[in-house]
Amino acid sequence: MNDSGVELLTADLSTDRLHAALRDPALASMNFLNEVAGRFPEAISLAAGRPSEDFFDVDDLPRYLQIFCDYLTAEMGAGAEHIRRTLFQYGRTKGVIHELLARNLGCDEGIDVDPESIVVTVGCQEAMFLVLRALRMDERDVVLTVSPGYVGLAGAARLVDMPLWPVRENEDGVDLGHLVEQIEAARAAGKRPRAFYLVPDFANPSGASLDLEARKKLLAIAAEHDLLILEDNPYGLFQAEDGQRLPTLKALDTSRRVIYLGSLAKTCFPGARVGFVVADQRVAGADGGSTLFADELSKIKSMLTVNTSPLAQAIAGGKLLEHDCSLVKANTREIQLYSRNLRLLLEGMSRRFPQGGDHQVSWNTPGGGFFVVVTVPFIADDTALEYGASKYGVLWTPMSHFYDGHGGENQLRLSVSVVSPDEMEAALDRLAMLIADLSGKEISTQ
């Protein structure tokens, strides 16, 4: 009560008076997994999907910045005042390294794109949100997505009130027959399927990839059913050493069906928080004119984050310039490291769980990227994760986090990106002991 004897009510809230997405498990997954890692700092992590830190060097940052400033002077004709304003002020909503990103896409991906169709975002997560926010007109709109799939897309869809319609994954990456079934089922239910989201190269979480024929068939399905494709490509550069990179869906796209979601988190460094979206679709206006979809997305961005840090863009741009705008060149060491680690993990699993044994443990064999999925004879849930971290000192990710509903209960995701060879061996020994413990079997760690 106050001095007058009047009872004062606090301004505390309850979850039932907040947006429904805040009660959704998808939004809690990342925080939970980070919290578990923080509680068991001595555990070896085969969970984190972060890039390797082996080649991070603080001394690189001022060099990248200077390279970008030199570029502004030499190629853009900028004077000292313009350079200072570019680095210190808010800057262009669509970004200041769009020209360099367009060069990169042409160099590494064979994608010829107008720089004006690129919006530089605060990580790829913002790019997803912008696109879904723009596409979601009313309650009839839905987005299709591969299941299991990246939890960040599910979270973004929840925040814009856009229901997810899952499409099964198979050994070829996507069950394209099921995609068509889901498109038709959604329309029969009075819904509008606006887009289909996928990671066609070394997907998170499964590591699966689409072959060339499946990519072409997917584009044909999108054209036939008037569907946009949201292609997310954070891992495409990390092909195993004995493999050959396939063209992206955007590189194969001839009718602007593909909205390309890009990120420099894995190929540059995540601390910059630089992502981008290529949205070259034309948007017809009521006045008979048209704009780029990228321009429409920039309107939303201007009210969300205003712009992406020009300083972060400048440093990322300097790294691009240092390698002739080729992220393949910039990641030569990283590609070798991830390829080696993937090989070591697969070989290590084969030694510990030999073919023909009665262990009931199996796994897939991705052709690159960060992730491998292991199937085990017990429930691999959050309780098992915490038990393994506490008793055996090993972390992994329950696959159930990547399903919208039920699925993946007997599977776990392993990541190869942040461990040394010695840590890999130790982590697999610990994982084998955990599997033996929870499945009641004798399993050799030799």
C-alpha positions as CSV (number, residue, x, y, z in Angstrom):
1,M,0.0,0.0,0.0
2,N,1.0,3.6,-0.5
3,D,1.0,6.3,2.2
4,S,-2.7,6.9,1.5
5,G,-3.6,3.3,2.2
6,V,-4.3,2.4,-1.4
7,E,-3.2,-1.0,-2.5
8,L,-0.7,-0.8,-5.4
9,L,-0.8,-3.5,-8.1
10,T,2.5,-4.6,-9.6
11,A,3.0,-4.7,-13.4
12,D,3.9,-8.4,-13.5
13,L,2.7,-10.4,-16.5
14,S,1.6,-13.9,-17.2
15,T,2.4,-16.0,-20.2
16,D,-1.3,-16.3,-21.2
17,R,-1.3,-12.6,-21.8
18,L,1.8,-12.7,-24.1
19,H,2.2,-13.8,-27.7
20,A,1.4,-17.5,-28.0
21,A,4.8,-18.2,-29.6
22,L,6.5,-17.6,-26.3
23,R,4.9,-20.8,-25.0
24,D,6.1,-22.8,-28.0
25,P,8.9,-25.3,-27.5
26,A,10.6,-24.2,-30.7
27,L,11.5,-20.9,-29.1
28,A,12.9,-22.6,-26.0
29,S,15.1,-25.1,-27.7
30,M,18.1,-23.0,-28.4
31,N,18.1,-21.5,-24.9
32,F,17.9,-24.9,-23.3
33,L,20.7,-26.4,-25.3
34,N,23.0,-23.4,-24.6
35,E,22.1,-23.6,-20.9
36,V,23.0,-27.3,-20.8
37,A,26.4,-26.5,-22.4
38,G,27.0,-23.8,-19.8
39,R,26.2,-26.1,-16.9
40,F,28.7,-28.7,-18.1
41,P,31.7,-26.7,-19.3
42,E,34.1,-29.7,-19.0
43,A,32.0,-31.9,-21.3
44,I,33.3,-32.3,-24.9
45,S,30.7,-30.9,-27.2
46,L,29.5,-32.8,-30.3
47,A,26.4,-30.5,-30.1
48,A,27.5,-27.0,-31.1
49,G,26.9,-26.1,-34.7
50,R,29.4,-23.2,-34.5
51,P,32.3,-22.7,-36.9
52,S,35.8,-23.7,-35.8
53,E,37.7,-21.0,-33.9
54,D,41.1,-22.4,-34.9
55,F,41.6,-19.7,-37.5
56,F,40.2,-16.7,-35.7
57,D,42.7,-13.9,-35.3
58,V,41.9,-10.5,-33.7
59,D,44.7,-9.0,-35.8
60,D,42.7,-9.8,-39.0
61,L,39.9,-7.4,-38.0
62,P,41.7,-4.0,-38.5
63,R,43.2,-5.3,-41.7
64,Y,39.8,-6.2,-43.1
65,L,38.5,-2.8,-42.1
66,Q,41.4,-1.1,-43.9
67,I,40.9,-3.2,-47.0
68,F,37.2,-2.2,-47.2
69,C,38.1,1.5,-46.7
70,D,40.6,1.2,-49.5
71,Y,37.9,-0.3,-51.7
72,L,35.6,2.6,-51.0
73,T,38.3,5.0,-52.1
74,A,39.6,3.1,-55.2
75,E,36.5,1.5,-56.6
76,M,33.7,3.7,-55.3
77,G,35.5,7.1,-55.5
78,A,34.7,7.8,-51.8
79,G,36.5,10.6,-49.9
80,A,37.4,10.6,-46.3
81,E,34.1,12.2,-45.2
82,H,32.1,9.6,-47.1
83,I,34.1,6.7,-45.6
84,R,33.7,8.1,-42.1
85,R,30.0,8.5,-42.6
86,T,29.7,5.0,-44.0
87,L,31.4,3.4,-41.0
88,F,29.9,5.5,-38.2
89,Q,26.4,6.4,-39.3
90,Y,23.2,4.2,-39.6
91,G,23.7,3.6,-43.3
92,R,21.6,2.2,-46.1
93,T,18.8,-0.1,-45.0
94,K,19.5,-2.7,-47.6
95,G,23.2,-2.7,-46.7
96,V,26.6,-1.4,-47.9
97,I,28.3,-4.6,-49.1
98,H,25.5,-5.7,-51.5
99,E,27.9,-5.2,-54.5
100,L,30.5,-7.5,-52.9
101,L,27.9,-10.1,-52.1
102,A,26.7,-10.1,-55.7
103,R,30.3,-10.6,-56.8
104,N,30.6,-13.5,-54.3
105,L,27.5,-15.2,-55.6
106,G,28.7,-14.9,-59.2
107,C,32.2,-16.2,-58.3
108,D,31.3,-19.1,-56.0
109,E,27.8,-20.0,-57.0
110,G,27.4,-19.0,-60.6
111,I,24.4,-16.8,-59.6
112,D,24.1,-13.6,-61.7
113,V,22.1,-11.2,-59.5
114,D,21.4,-7.5,-59.4
115,P,23.0,-6.1,-56.2
116,E,19.8,-4.1,-55.7
117,S,18.0,-7.4,-55.1
118,I,20.1,-8.1,-52.0
119,V,19.2,-7.0,-48.5
120,V,22.0,-7.4,-46.0
121,T,20.5,-8.6,-42.7
122,V,21.4,-9.1,-39.0
123,G,22.3,-12.8,-39.6
124,C,20.2,-15.1,-41.7
125,Q,17.6,-15.3,-38.9
126,E,16.5,-11.8,-39.7
127,A,16.3,-12.7,-43.4
128,M,13.9,-15.5,-42.6
129,F,11.7,-13.3,-40.4
130,L,11.6,-10.6,-43.1
131,V,10.5,-13.0,-45.8
132,L,7.9,-14.8,-43.7
133,R,6.5,-11.5,-42.4
134,A,6.1,-10.2,-45.9
135,L,4.5,-13.4,-47.2
136,R,2.1,-13.8,-44.3
137,M,-1.1,-11.8,-45.4
138,D,-3.7,-13.5,-43.3
139,E,-4.5,-16.7,-41.4
140,R,-4.8,-18.8,-44.6
141,D,-1.1,-18.5,-45.4
142,V,1.2,-21.4,-44.5
143,V,4.9,-22.3,-45.1
144,L,6.0,-25.8,-45.9
145,T,9.3,-27.0,-44.4
146,V,11.4,-30.1,-44.4
147,S,11.0,-32.2,-41.2
148,P,13.3,-32.5,-39.3
149,G,14.3,-29.0,-39.9
150,Y,16.1,-25.9,-38.6
151,V,14.5,-24.7,-35.4
152,G,15.2,-21.1,-36.3
153,L,12.7,-21.2,-39.2
154,A,10.1,-22.7,-37.0
155,G,10.6,-20.0,-34.4
156,A,10.4,-17.2,-37.1
157,A,7.2,-18.7,-38.4
158,R,5.6,-18.8,-34.9
159,L,6.5,-15.2,-34.4
160,V,4.6,-14.1,-37.5
161,D,1.7,-16.5,-36.8
162,M,2.4,-18.6,-39.9
163,P,1.6,-22.3,-39.5
164,L,4.1,-24.9,-40.6
165,W,3.2,-27.8,-42.8
166,P,6.0,-30.4,-42.5
167,V,7.4,-32.3,-45.5
168,R,9.1,-35.6,-44.8
169,E,12.8,-35.9,-45.4
170,N,14.2,-39.1,-46.9
171,E,17.5,-40.6,-48.0
172,D,17.5,-38.2,-51.0
173,G,17.0,-35.1,-48.9
174,V,13.3,-34.4,-49.5
175,D,10.3,-36.6,-50.2
176,L,9.1,-34.7,-53.2
177,G,6.0,-36.8,-53.5
178,H,5.0,-35.9,-50.0
179,L,5.7,-32.2,-50.8
180,V,3.1,-32.3,-53.6
181,E,0.7,-34.1,-51.2
182,Q,1.1,-31.4,-48.6
183,I,0.6,-28.6,-51.1
184,E,-2.6,-30.2,-52.3
185,A,-3.8,-31.0,-48.7
186,A,-3.1,-27.4,-47.6
187,R,-5.1,-26.0,-50.5
188,A,-7.9,-28.5,-49.9
189,A,-8.1,-27.2,-46.3
190,G,-8.5,-23.7,-47.6
191,K,-4.9,-22.7,-46.9
192,R,-2.4,-20.9,-49.1
193,P,1.0,-22.5,-49.3
194,R,3.3,-19.5,-49.9
195,A,6.7,-21.1,-49.8
196,F,8.8,-24.2,-49.1
197,Y,11.9,-23.8,-46.9
198,L,14.8,-26.2,-47.1
199,V,18.6,-26.5,-46.8
200,P,19.5,-28.5,-49.9
201,D,23.2,-28.9,-49.0
202,F,24.2,-30.7,-45.8
203,A,21.1,-29.8,-44.0
204,N,20.8,-28.8,-40.3
205,P,20.1,-31.1,-38.6
206,S,20.3,-34.2,-40.8
207,G,23.3,-33.5,-43.1
208,A,21.2,-34.6,-46.1
209,S,21.6,-33.1,-49.6
210,L,19.5,-33.1,-52.7
211,D,21.1,-34.6,-55.9
212,L,20.9,-32.7,-59.2
213,E,17.9,-34.4,-60.5
214,A,15.9,-33.8,-57.3
215,R,16.8,-30.1,-57.5
216,K,15.5,-29.8,-61.0
217,K,12.3,-31.7,-60.1
218,L,11.8,-29.5,-57.0
219,L,12.0,-26.4,-59.3
220,A,9.5,-28.0,-61.7
221,I,7.1,-28.7,-58.8
222,A,7.4,-25.1,-57.6
223,A,6.5,-23.8,-61.0
224,E,3.6,-26.2,-61.5
225,H,2.1,-25.4,-58.1
226,D,3.0,-21.6,-58.1
227,L,5.2,-21.9,-55.0
228,L,8.2,-20.0,-53.8
229,I,11.3,-21.8,-52.6
230,L,13.3,-20.5,-49.6
231,E,16.8,-21.8,-50.1
232,D,19.0,-21.6,-47.0
233,N,22.7,-22.3,-47.8
234,P,25.0,-21.9,-44.8
235,Y,27.0,-25.1,-45.4
236,G,27.2,-25.5,-49.1
237,L,30.9,-24.6,-49.3
238,F,31.9,-27.4,-47.0
239,Q,31.8,-30.3,-49.4
240,A,34.0,-33.2,-48.3
241,E,37.3,-33.3,-50.0
242,D,36.4,-36.3,-52.3
243,G,33.1,-34.7,-53.4
244,Q,31.9,-32.3,-56.0
245,R,29.7,-29.3,-55.2
246,L,26.3,-29.1,-56.9
247,P,24.7,-26.0,-58.2
248,T,22.4,-24.2,-55.8
249,L,18.7,-24.1,-56.5
250,K,19.1,-20.3,-57.2
251,A,21.8,-21.0,-59.8
252,L,19.3,-23.4,-61.5
253,D,16.4,-21.1,-61.2
254,T,15.2,-19.5,-64.4
255,S,11.9,-18.0,-63.3
256,R,12.6,-16.3,-60.0
257,R,11.0,-19.0,-57.9
258,V,13.9,-19.1,-55.4
259,I,14.4,-16.6,-52.6
260,Y,18.0,-17.2,-51.5
261,L,18.9,-17.0,-47.8
262,G,22.6,-16.5,-47.2
263,S,24.8,-16.2,-44.1
264,L,28.5,-15.3,-43.4
265,A,28.3,-16.8,-40.0
266,K,30.0,-20.1,-41.0
267,T,32.1,-18.8,-43.9
268,C,33.3,-15.6,-42.3
269,F,32.6,-15.4,-38.6
270,P,29.4,-15.3,-36.6
271,G,30.4,-12.4,-34.4
272,A,29.7,-10.0,-37.4
273,R,26.1,-11.1,-37.5
274,V,25.9,-10.6,-41.3
275,G,23.4,-12.5,-43.4
276,F,21.5,-11.6,-46.5
277,V,18.6,-12.4,-48.7
278,V,18.4,-12.4,-52.5
279,A,14.9,-11.4,-53.4
280,D,14.8,-10.5,-57.1
281,Q,11.1,-11.3,-57.6
282,R,9.0,-8.4,-59.0
283,V,6.1,-7.1,-56.9
284,A,3.3,-5.5,-58.8
285,G,1.8,-2.3,-57.4
286,A,-1.7,-0.9,-57.4
287,D,-0.5,1.9,-59.7
288,G,0.6,-0.5,-62.4
289,G,4.3,-0.2,-61.5
290,S,6.5,-2.8,-59.8
291,T,9.3,-3.0,-57.3
292,L,11.8,-5.6,-56.3
293,F,10.7,-7.9,-53.4
294,A,14.0,-6.8,-51.8
295,D,12.7,-3.3,-51.6
296,E,9.5,-4.5,-49.9
297,L,11.6,-6.5,-47.4
298,S,13.7,-3.4,-46.7
299,K,10.5,-1.6,-45.5
300,I,10.1,-4.2,-42.8
301,K,13.7,-4.1,-41.9
302,S,13.7,-0.4,-41.5
303,M,11.1,-0.8,-38.7
304,L,12.8,-3.9,-37.2
305,T,16.6,-3.3,-37.0
306,V,16.8,-0.1,-39.1
307,N,20.0,-1.4,-40.7
308,T,22.7,-4.0,-40.3
309,S,25.8,-2.7,-38.6
310,P,27.9,-0.9,-41.3
311,L,31.1,-1.6,-39.2
312,A,30.3,-5.3,-39.1
313,Q,29.6,-5.2,-42.9
314,A,32.8,-3.4,-43.5
315,I,34.9,-6.0,-41.7
316,A,33.1,-8.9,-43.5
317,G,33.5,-7.0,-46.8
318,G,37.2,-6.6,-46.2
319,K,37.5,-10.4,-45.8
320,L,35.6,-10.9,-49.1
321,L,37.9,-8.4,-50.9
322,E,41.0,-10.0,-49.5
323,H,40.0,-13.3,-51.2
324,D,38.7,-11.8,-54.5
325,C,35.2,-12.1,-53.2
326,S,35.5,-15.9,-53.1
327,L,34.4,-17.5,-49.8
328,V,35.7,-20.8,-51.2
329,K,39.2,-19.3,-51.3
330,A,38.6,-17.7,-47.9
331,N,37.7,-21.1,-46.3
332,T,40.3,-23.4,-47.7
333,R,41.6,-24.4,-44.3
334,E,38.1,-24.6,-42.8
335,I,36.9,-26.9,-45.6
336,Q,39.9,-29.2,-45.0
337,L,39.2,-29.2,-41.2
338,Y,35.5,-30.0,-41.5
339,S,36.2,-32.7,-44.1
340,R,38.8,-34.3,-41.9
341,N,36.6,-34.2,-38.8
342,L,33.6,-35.7,-40.7
343,R,35.8,-38.5,-41.9
344,L,37.2,-39.1,-38.3
345,L,33.7,-39.2,-36.9
346,L,32.4,-41.7,-39.4
347,E,35.5,-43.9,-39.1
348,G,35.3,-43.7,-35.3
349,M,31.6,-44.7,-35.2
350,S,32.4,-47.7,-37.5
351,R,35.1,-48.9,-35.1
352,R,32.9,-48.6,-32.1
353,F,29.8,-50.0,-33.7
354,P,31.0,-52.4,-36.4
355,Q,28.7,-53.5,-39.1
356,G,26.8,-56.7,-38.3
357,G,26.9,-56.2,-34.5
358,D,23.9,-56.4,-32.3
359,H,24.3,-52.8,-31.0
360,Q,21.3,-51.4,-32.9
361,V,23.2,-48.2,-33.6
362,S,23.2,-46.7,-37.1
363,W,24.0,-43.4,-38.7
364,N,23.9,-41.6,-42.0
365,T,27.0,-40.6,-44.1
366,P,26.7,-37.0,-45.3
367,G,28.9,-35.8,-48.1
368,G,30.0,-32.7,-46.2
369,G,28.8,-30.1,-43.7
370,F,28.8,-30.3,-39.9
371,F,26.2,-32.9,-38.9
372,V,25.6,-36.6,-38.6
373,V,22.5,-38.3,-37.3
374,V,22.8,-41.4,-35.1
375,T,19.9,-43.7,-34.4
376,V,20.1,-45.5,-31.0
377,P,18.0,-48.1,-29.1
378,F,16.8,-45.8,-26.4
379,I,15.0,-42.5,-26.0
380,A,17.6,-39.8,-26.8
381,D,15.8,-36.9,-25.1
382,D,16.8,-34.0,-22.9
383,T,17.0,-36.2,-19.9
384,A,19.5,-38.5,-21.7
385,L,21.4,-35.5,-22.8
386,E,21.8,-34.2,-19.3
387,Y,22.7,-37.6,-18.0
388,G,25.4,-38.1,-20.6
389,A,26.8,-34.6,-19.9
390,S,26.9,-35.2,-16.2
391,K,28.1,-38.8,-16.0
392,Y,30.2,-39.2,-19.2
393,G,31.1,-35.6,-20.1
394,V,29.8,-35.6,-23.7
395,L,27.2,-33.3,-25.3
396,W,25.0,-33.9,-28.3
397,T,21.7,-32.7,-29.6
398,P,18.4,-34.6,-29.3
399,M,16.8,-34.8,-32.8
400,S,13.4,-34.3,-31.3
401,H,14.2,-30.6,-31.1
402,F,14.1,-30.4,-34.9
403,Y,10.6,-31.8,-35.3
404,D,7.4,-29.8,-35.1
405,G,5.6,-32.3,-32.9
406,H,6.6,-36.0,-32.6
407,G,9.7,-37.4,-34.3
408,G,13.4,-38.2,-33.7
409,E,12.9,-39.7,-30.3
410,N,15.5,-42.4,-30.9
411,Q,18.0,-40.1,-32.7
412,L,20.7,-37.7,-31.8
413,R,22.7,-35.1,-33.9
414,L,26.5,-35.0,-33.7
415,S,28.4,-32.0,-34.9
416,V,32.0,-32.2,-36.1
417,S,32.9,-28.5,-36.4
418,V,34.5,-27.5,-33.1
419,V,36.5,-30.5,-31.9
420,S,40.1,-31.5,-32.4
421,P,41.0,-35.0,-33.5
422,D,41.9,-35.9,-29.9
423,E,38.7,-34.5,-28.6
424,M,36.8,-36.4,-31.3
425,E,38.3,-39.7,-30.1
426,A,37.6,-38.9,-26.5
427,A,34.0,-37.7,-27.2
428,L,33.2,-40.9,-29.2
429,D,34.6,-43.1,-26.4
430,R,32.3,-41.2,-24.0
431,L,29.4,-41.5,-26.3
432,A,29.9,-45.2,-26.8
433,M,29.9,-45.6,-23.0
434,L,26.7,-43.6,-22.7
435,I,25.0,-45.7,-25.4
436,A,26.2,-48.9,-23.7
437,D,24.8,-47.6,-20.4
438,L,21.4,-46.6,-21.7
439,S,20.9,-49.6,-24.0
440,G,22.3,-52.2,-21.5
441,K,25.0,-53.6,-23.9
442,E,28.7,-54.2,-23.8
443,I,30.2,-51.9,-26.4
444,S,34.0,-51.6,-27.1
445,T,35.6,-48.2,-27.2
446,Q,38.7,-49.6,-29.1
